[in-house]
């Protein structure tokens, strides 16, 4: 079973992604509502993939990813950013900070699963 860490401060978004991922019986989503909770989880667990919201209070997705890349046990785990904000240069920026991909909200279940499948196949 593939463990997927989902980080988003919006509980509705967490539940939405959780429901989508659970349609694949091989995926086990782990939901956390903040960057600091994600880092706590990652200090003791190694997921197969991280889905990370960019716009969050306290620590944004970029700051969380920067900390993840400093943690030897999870530094190589693929990270896909989730965001509703699309601006020019966003895809270049997410790659420059070490994320593997981007999924723009709102997204369809098929789109999410196809992207996740690419990294967990």
N, C-alpha and C positions, 0 to 999 in steps of 0.2 A: 504494500500500500504506500502511495506517495504522499508525503506530508507537505502541505502548502500553507505557508504563513500568510495571512491576509491582514494588512494593517490599514485601518481607516478610522478616522474619528467619528464618522457618521454611521450610527448603528444600523440605519436602514440599508445603507450600502453594504455593510458587513453581512447582514442577513441575506441580501439579494445575491451577493457573490457566493456565499455559503450554499444557498439553495442550488445555484447553477452548477457549482463544482460537485456537489453531492449526486448529481445525475450520473456521474462516472463513479462506479463502485470502487475504482482503484485510487480515488483521491480522498484524502482526509484533510479537510480544511481546519486550520487552527486560527481563530479570530482574536485579534487584539485591537483595542481602541486608541492606541497612541504609540508614538515612536519610542518612548521610554519603556513601555510595556513590551514592545517588540524586542528591544535590546535585552531586557530581563529574560525573556523567553529564549533568545538566541544564546545567552550565556550558558544555558543548560541543555539546549536542543539544537539539532541540525536538520532543518527542513530540506526538502528537495527543490523548492522554489519559493520565492517571496514575491507577493503582489503588494505593492507599496503605494499608497496615496501620496501625492505631492503636497497638496495644501492641507496642512494640519496645524493646530495651535501647538505651542510648546516647542516642538521640533518638527521642521518640515521634512518631506521625503528625502531631499538632498542631504540634509544633516544626518538623518538616520542612515542613509546609504554610506556616507562617509565613515560613520562609526562601525557599520557592518564590515566594511573593507579593512578595518584595523583589527578585526577579530579573526585570528588564524583558523579556527575551526569552521567558520562560516563564510570566510572571505570569498570563496569561489562559488557560493550558491548563486544561481541566476536570479536577477531581480528585474521584475517588470513593473514599470510605473503605471499607475492608474490616475487619470486626471480629467477634469472637465474643461480645463484651461488649455486652449491650443493657441500658441502664438508662433510667430515666425522664428525659426531656429530652435524650437523646443526639442525636436528629434536629435539635432546635433548636440544640444546641451545634455540631454539624458545619456547619450553615449559617452560624452566627455567625462561624465562623473562616474561611469562604470556600470550603468544599467544596460541590460540586454535588449529591452524593448519598451513599448509604450502602448497603452490601450486607452482610447479616448472614451469618456463617459458621455452619454449613455451608450452602452454596447449591448449587443445581442448575445444570447447564450452560446450560439454556434461560434461567434467570433472569439469569445473568451476561451472556450474549450479548444478551438483550433490553435490559438496562441500558446496555451498551456501545454497542449499535446506536443508542440514543437520542441519544448524544453524538457519534457519528461519522457519522451519516446525512447 
